Amino acid sequence: MTADGADEAPPHTLVVKVGSSSVTTADGRTDEEVVGRIADEIAELHASGHRLVVVTSGAIAAGWSALAGGGPRPSDPAVLQAVSAVGQPGLMRTWQDCLGRHGLLAGQVLLAPLDFVHRQQYLRARRTLGHLLELGVVPVVNENDAVSDEEIRFGDNDRLGALVAHLVGAELLVLLTDTPGLLTADPRTFAEASLIEEVVEIDQQLEQMAGGPGTAMGSGGMASKLAAAKIATWSGVEAVIADAGRPGVLAAVVGREPGAGTVFRPRPRRLPARKLWIAFAVGATGSLVVDEGARRALVERGRSLLPAGVVAVHGAFLPEDAVEIVGPDGNVFAKGLSRYASGRSPEWVGRRSHELPEDLPHEVIHRDDLVVLT
């Protein structure tokens, strides 16, 4: 029931992402008390007919605690991969034990960015998660840190949670962290910071408000949670940032209690899966600067990008690589998969179709492979 007394149909499928700062103690050990309390809340929702997926961080923190007793965390990617391999089994065992107290089975699913980029792997991952949910299992998902360089270098489980929400067709993504939600300022600096209860559109001002990582144990921070909320809302999923330490937080979020967290409303137009991958799951390897005419053609008329509208190329990329598209003002406004290689840019930059070599297509980026981000 909403605040005005109207009945509200609760979401049927939820993805609950729990950050490292929430599931680890100060010395990096997995906090069994916190995991147990969240598992209790998951079990209550599960008993009410909801289907839940957990996306959990904490493998690297738990592994380093076991290996080094909570000393300064290393930064070398190869070391972090090995550390995660030590921590992941213990983290999963904790979730299995805590959910098992309620008669629930937990199924481990390890994913990597590649699983969201390649169509067949994406479909396999979706089928696996779907079957687990149909069997009444609670999938417990983590990034496959032990073998994925890209994740440790660029990734975070906030983004993973948003992509998983799209993967399973969730109605709601809950990002649990160590703050009540998105605040008007950093509470560590401004005591008067207050909760932003609802966000209809994530704009540049809001993104600038978010800072970097909040704790030594995590890789995210409010900036990554805002980015995850943007991915979710662009794919038609409502997102909520809420406090993992608040008792009954999941029931409060599902019940739409005022002040339960920051709610991000989904966009009315859902971004198709392929364009969601291009926008958020594929890293850009270069950029194309275009003139104003090309910018208008892409943004206002939904056209493909032609070589005549490109004025400069930055970075090294091959055909089918993702590139950012930059307007005359220097701002990135779109992203897409290039059909051209940067190494041949003298042959196509600024050229008309009839001036192109015969082996090059007429479009630098076809509109089916292009996403306008603004």
C-alpha positions in Angstrom: 0.0 0.0 0.0 1.3 3.4 -0.9 1.5 6.5 1.4 -1.9 7.7 0.1 -3.6 4.4 0.9 -3.8 3.0 -2.6 -2.9 -0.7 -3.2 0.4 -1.2 -4.9 1.2 -4.4 -6.7 4.7 -5.4 -5.4 7.5 -6.3 -7.8 7.7 -10.0 -8.7 11.4 -10.3 -9.4 14.0 -8.4 -7.5 17.8 -8.1 -7.7 19.4 -7.3 -4.4 23.0 -6.1 -4.7 25.0 -6.0 -1.5 28.3 -4.2 -1.4 31.6 -5.1 0.2 31.2 -2.3 2.8 28.0 -4.0 3.9 29.1 -7.6 4.1 32.6 -7.3 5.5 33.9 -6.3 8.9 36.5 -3.6 9.4 39.3 -6.2 9.0 37.8 -7.6 5.8 36.1 -10.8 7.1 32.7 -11.7 5.9 30.2 -10.3 8.4 28.0 -13.3 9.0 25.6 -11.3 11.2 24.8 -8.8 8.4 24.6 -11.5 5.7 22.3 -13.5 8.1 20.0 -10.5 8.6 19.8 -9.8 4.9 19.1 -13.5 4.2 16.3 -13.3 6.8 14.7 -10.5 4.8 15.2 -12.3 1.5 13.5 -15.4 3.0 10.5 -13.3 4.1 10.0 -11.9 0.6 10.6 -15.3 -1.0 7.8 -16.7 1.2 5.5 -14.0 -0.1 6.0 -15.2 -3.7 8.8 -12.9 -4.8 11.7 -14.2 -6.9 15.0 -12.9 -5.7 18.6 -12.7 -7.1 21.5 -11.7 -4.9 24.5 -9.9 -6.4 27.2 -9.9 -3.7 30.6 -8.3 -3.4 33.2 -9.2 -0.8 35.3 -12.1 -2.3 38.5 -10.0 -2.6 38.0 -8.5 0.8 37.4 -11.9 2.4 40.3 -13.5 0.6 42.8 -10.8 1.6 41.6 -11.0 5.2 42.3 -14.7 5.2 45.7 -14.3 3.6 47.0 -11.2 5.2 44.8 -10.6 8.3 43.4 -7.4 7.0 46.6 -5.6 6.0 46.7 -2.9 3.3 44.9 -4.3 0.2 47.1 -4.9 -2.9 46.5 -3.2 -6.2 48.2 -5.6 -8.6 45.4 -7.2 -10.7 47.1 -10.6 -10.8 47.3 -10.7 -7.0 43.7 -9.6 -6.7 42.6 -12.4 -9.0 44.4 -14.9 -6.8 42.9 -13.3 -3.6 39.4 -13.5 -5.0 39.8 -17.2 -5.7 40.5 -17.7 -1.9 37.7 -15.5 -0.7 34.9 -16.6 -3.1 34.2 -20.1 -1.6 33.9 -18.7 1.9 31.7 -15.9 0.9 29.4 -18.3 -1.0 29.4 -20.7 2.0 28.2 -17.9 4.3 25.3 -17.1 1.9 24.4 -20.8 1.6 24.4 -21.3 5.4 22.3 -18.1 6.1 19.7 -18.8 3.4 19.7 -22.5 4.3 18.4 -21.7 7.8 15.1 -20.8 6.0 15.1 -23.9 3.8 16.3 -21.9 0.8 18.9 -23.2 -1.6 21.6 -20.8 -2.9 23.0 -21.3 -6.4 26.4 -19.7 -7.2 26.6 -17.9 -10.6 29.9 -16.3 -11.6 29.6 -13.8 -14.5 32.1 -11.7 -16.5 31.6 -8.8 -18.9 32.0 -11.2 -21.8 28.7 -12.8 -20.8 26.9 -9.6 -21.5 28.7 -8.7 -24.8 28.3 -11.9 -26.8 24.7 -12.9 -27.7 25.0 -16.6 -27.1 26.7 -16.3 -23.8 24.1 -13.7 -22.8 21.3 -16.1 -23.6 22.9 -19.0 -21.8 23.3 -16.9 -18.7 19.7 -15.8 -18.9 18.5 -19.4 -19.3 20.6 -20.5 -16.3 19.3 -17.8 -14.0 15.7 -18.4 -15.2 15.9 -22.1 -14.5 17.3 -21.4 -11.0 14.4 -19.0 -10.2 11.9 -21.5 -11.5 13.3 -24.2 -9.2 12.9 -21.9 -6.2 16.6 -21.3 -5.8 18.1 -18.0 -4.8 20.9 -17.3 -7.4 23.9 -15.7 -5.7 25.8 -13.8 -8.4 29.3 -12.4 -8.3 31.7 -11.1 -10.9 34.2 -13.8 -12.0 37.1 -11.9 -10.5 39.5 -14.9 -10.7 39.7 -14.9 -14.5 38.4 -11.5 -15.6 41.0 -8.8 -16.0 38.4 -6.3 -17.2 36.3 -6.6 -14.1 39.1 -5.9 -11.7 40.4 -3.1 -13.8 37.1 -1.4 -14.7 34.1 -3.3 -13.2 32.1 -3.1 -10.0 29.2 -5.2 -8.8 26.8 -2.2 -8.9 27.0 -2.3 -12.7 26.8 -6.1 -12.6 23.6 -5.8 -10.5 22.0 -3.6 -13.1 22.9 -5.8 -16.0 21.6 -8.9 -14.1 18.3 -7.0 -13.4 17.9 -6.6 -17.2 19.0 -10.2 -17.8 16.3 -11.7 -15.6 13.6 -9.2 -16.4 13.4 -7.8 -12.9 11.0 -5.1 -11.9 13.2 -3.7 -9.1 17.0 -3.4 -8.4 17.9 -2.7 -4.8 21.4 -1.4 -4.3 22.3 -1.9 -0.6 25.1 0.2 0.8 26.3 2.0 3.9 24.2 5.2 3.5 20.5 5.8 3.5 20.5 6.6 -0.2 21.7 9.4 -2.5 22.3 12.5 -0.3 22.4 16.2 -1.3 26.0 16.3 -0.1 28.7 14.1 1.5 27.6 13.6 5.2 31.2 13.2 6.3 31.7 16.9 5.3 28.2 18.4 5.5 26.2 17.5 8.5 23.1 19.1 6.9 23.1 16.6 4.0 19.6 15.2 3.4 18.2 12.2 1.5 17.0 12.6 -2.1 13.9 10.4 -2.0 13.1 10.3 -5.7 14.9 10.8 -9.0 13.0 11.0 -12.3 16.0 11.6 -14.6 19.7 11.2 -13.9 21.4 14.3 -15.3 25.0 15.6 -15.4 24.4 17.7 -12.2 23.4 14.6 -10.3 26.3 12.6 -11.7 28.8 15.4 -10.6 27.3 15.3 -7.1 28.4 11.6 -6.7 32.0 11.0 -5.5 34.5 8.1 -5.6 34.8 4.9 -3.6 33.6 5.3 -0.1 35.6 2.6 1.8 38.9 0.8 1.4 37.1 -2.5 1.1 34.9 -1.6 -1.9 35.5 -0.7 -5.5 32.3 1.3 -6.0 31.0 4.3 -4.2 28.0 6.5 -4.9 29.2 7.3 -8.4 29.1 3.6 -9.4 25.6 3.2 -7.8 24.3 6.2 -9.7 25.8 4.6 -12.9 24.1 1.3 -12.1 20.8 3.1 -11.4 21.1 4.7 -14.9 21.6 1.3 -16.5 18.6 0.0 -14.7 16.3 2.8 -15.5 17.3 2.9 -19.2 16.3 -0.8 -19.3 12.9 -0.2 -17.7 13.9 -1.3 -14.2 13.2 0.8 -11.1 16.2 1.1 -8.9 16.5 2.0 -5.2 19.7 2.9 -3.3 19.1 2.0 0.4 20.9 1.4 3.7 21.9 -2.2 4.2 22.1 -1.6 8.0 18.4 -0.5 8.3 16.3 -3.3 9.8 13.6 -4.5 7.4 15.1 -2.4 4.6 14.0 -4.8 1.8 10.4 -4.9 3.0 10.4 -1.1 3.3 11.7 -0.8 -0.3 9.2 -3.3 -1.7 6.4 -1.7 0.3 7.4 1.8 -1.0 7.7 3.3 2.5 8.7 7.0 2.4 12.3 7.5 3.2 13.3 3.8 2.6 16.0 5.0 0.1 16.4 6.9 -3.1 14.0 5.7 -5.8 15.0 6.0 -9.5 12.0 5.8 -11.8 12.4 3.8 -15.0 12.4 5.6 -18.3 9.2 5.2 -20.3 11.1 3.8 -23.3 13.0 0.6 -22.5 16.4 0.3 -24.2 16.6 -2.9 -26.2 19.1 -5.5 -25.0 21.6 -5.0 -27.8 21.7 -1.2 -27.3 22.0 -1.7 -23.5 25.1 -3.8 -24.1 26.6 -1.1 -26.4 25.8 1.7 -24.0 26.9 0.2 -20.8 28.6 -3.3 -21.1 31.2 -2.7 -23.8 34.2 -0.5 -23.1 35.0 2.2 -25.7 38.5 1.9 -27.3 38.4 5.2 -29.1 36.3 8.2 -30.0 35.0 10.0 -33.1 34.6 13.8 -33.2 31.7 14.9 -35.4 30.5 18.2 -36.8 27.2 19.8 -35.8 25.3 18.5 -38.8 26.2 14.9 -38.0 25.3 15.4 -34.3 21.8 16.7 -35.2 21.3 13.8 -37.7 22.1 11.3 -35.0 20.2 12.9 -32.1 17.2 14.4 -33.8 16.7 12.2 -36.8 18.0 8.8 -35.7 20.4 8.5 -38.7 23.5 6.4 -39.1 26.9 8.1 -38.8 28.4 8.8 -42.2 32.2 9.4 -42.7 31.5 12.9 -44.1 30.4 14.0 -40.6 33.5 12.8 -38.9 36.2 15.5 -38.3 38.7 13.6 -36.1 39.6 10.2 -34.8 41.2 9.4 -31.4 42.4 6.1 -30.1 43.1 2.7 -31.8 40.1 0.5 -32.7 39.1 -2.2 -35.2 35.8 -2.9 -36.9 33.1 -3.9 -34.4 34.9 -2.1 -31.5 32.9 0.3 -29.4 33.7 4.0 -29.8 32.3 7.2 -28.2 30.9 10.0 -30.3 31.9 13.5 -29.4 30.2 16.7 -30.5 31.7 20.0 -31.5 31.5 21.1 -27.8 33.8 18.3 -26.7 31.0 16.3 -24.9 30.3 12.7 -25.5 26.7 12.3 -26.6 26.5 8.8 -28.2 28.3 5.5 -28.4 28.3 2.8 -31.1 30.1 -0.1 -32.8 32.4 1.2 -35.6 32.4 -0.5 -38.9 35.8 1.1 -39.7 39.3 0.7 -38.3 41.1 3.7 -36.9 44.2 2.8 -38.8 42.5 3.6 -42.1 41.1 6.9 -41.0 42.9 8.9 -43.7 40.9 6.9 -46.3 37.5 7.8 -44.8 37.4 10.8 -42.4 35.3 13.6 -43.9 34.8 11.7 -47.2 31.6 11.4 -49.2 30.2 8.0 -50.0 31.4 8.0 -53.6 35.0 8.9 -52.4 35.3 5.8 -50.2 37.4 2.7 -51.0 35.2 0.0 -52.5 35.7 -2.4 -49.5 34.3 0.1 -46.9 30.6 0.3 -46.1 28.9 3.7 -46.4 28.3 4.0 -42.6 30.9 4.4 -40.0 28.3 3.4 -37.4 24.9 2.0 -38.4 22.0 3.3 -36.5 21.2 -0.2 -35.2 24.6 -0.2 -33.5 24.4 3.3 -32.1 23.0 4.7 -28.8 22.3 8.3 -28.1 23.3 8.8 -24.4 22.0 12.3 -23.7 
